[in-house]
Amino acid sequence: MFEAKANKSVPGELLPGTLDMLILKTVSRAPQHGYAIAESIQRTSDDLLRVEEGALYPALHRLELRGHLAAEWGVSENNRRAKFYRLTAAGRRRLSEEAGYWTRVAAGIARVMETV
């Protein structure tokens, strides 16, 4: 499950494709393993966004199959074997497209919310 906390007790759903975009953005900063990606999204969003394993790993696999991420095995900070993901050129293009779309959608939602 991928959710945003609307308030402390009620989770909210996000637009389809949002998780992929957030993963691509997170990995664009530095190659990371799955758990670190989920932690980074949660931390960067000030605990507003939470990515469950059941949503994260299928999304990582999908992005890898589409050529947006490349992966290789390595050792995590706690000496465990982990798959590290990095952004590919195709992933960089996809992130740019998704970020542009998200900016337009967010502006449209803001306009609707400001209407009396």
C-alpha positions in Angstrom: 0.0 0.0 0.0 1.2 3.5 -0.8 -0.6 6.2 1.2 -0.6 9.7 2.2 -1.8 10.6 5.7 -4.6 13.1 5.3 -4.5 13.6 9.0 -3.1 11.5 11.8 -5.8 8.8 11.5 -7.1 8.8 7.9 -4.9 7.7 5.1 -5.6 9.1 1.6 -5.0 7.6 -1.8 -2.6 9.2 -4.3 -2.9 9.5 -8.1 -1.9 6.5 -10.1 1.7 6.7 -11.2 2.7 8.9 -8.2 4.7 6.1 -6.5 6.8 5.5 -9.7 7.5 9.2 -9.9 8.6 9.4 -6.3 10.8 6.3 -6.6 12.5 7.7 -9.8 13.0 11.1 -8.0 14.5 9.4 -4.9 16.9 7.2 -6.9 17.9 10.2 -9.1 19.7 11.6 -6.0 21.8 8.4 -5.5 21.6 4.7 -6.0 19.7 3.1 -3.2 18.2 -0.3 -2.1 14.5 -0.8 -1.6 14.2 -0.2 2.1 16.3 3.0 1.9 14.0 4.3 -0.9 10.9 3.8 1.2 12.6 5.4 4.2 13.8 8.4 2.1 10.3 9.0 0.7 8.8 8.9 4.2 11.5 11.1 5.7 11.6 13.6 2.9 7.8 14.0 3.1 8.0 14.6 6.8 6.2 11.3 7.4 3.3 12.2 5.2 3.9 9.5 2.7 4.4 5.9 3.6 5.4 3.1 1.1 4.6 -0.5 2.1 6.7 -3.3 0.9 3.7 -4.7 -1.0 3.7 -1.6 -3.2 7.4 -0.8 -3.3 8.9 -4.0 -4.6 6.4 -4.5 -7.5 6.9 -0.9 -8.5 10.7 -1.3 -8.4 10.4 -4.5 -10.5 8.1 -2.8 -13.0 10.4 0.2 -13.4 13.4 -2.1 -13.9 11.5 -4.1 -16.6 10.6 -0.8 -18.4 14.2 0.2 -18.4 13.7 3.2 -16.1 15.9 1.6 -13.4 19.0 -0.6 -13.5 19.9 -2.8 -10.5 22.8 -4.6 -9.1 23.5 -6.5 -6.0 25.6 -5.0 -3.2 25.9 -4.8 0.5 23.7 -2.4 2.6 24.9 -0.2 5.4 24.0 -3.1 7.9 26.1 -5.6 5.9 23.1 -7.3 4.3 22.9 -8.3 0.6 20.6 -5.8 -1.1 19.6 -4.9 -4.6 20.7 -1.3 -5.4 18.7 0.7 -8.0 20.0 3.5 -10.1 18.2 5.8 -12.6 18.8 5.1 -16.3 18.7 7.6 -19.2 15.2 6.4 -20.0 14.3 6.8 -16.3 15.6 10.3 -16.3 13.4 11.2 -19.3 10.4 9.5 -17.6 11.0 11.4 -14.4 11.0 14.7 -16.4 7.7 13.8 -18.1 6.1 12.7 -14.8 7.3 15.8 -12.9 5.9 18.1 -15.6 2.5 16.2 -15.5 2.4 16.4 -11.7 3.1 20.1 -11.7 0.2 20.7 -14.1 -2.2 18.4 -12.1 -1.2 20.1 -8.8 -1.8 23.5 -10.3 -5.2 22.4 -11.6 -6.2 21.0 -8.2 -5.1 24.2 -6.5 -7.2 26.3 -8.9 -10.3 24.2 -8.1 -9.7 24.4 -4.4 -9.3 28.2 -4.5 -12.6 28.6 -6.4 -15.4 29.9 -4.2 
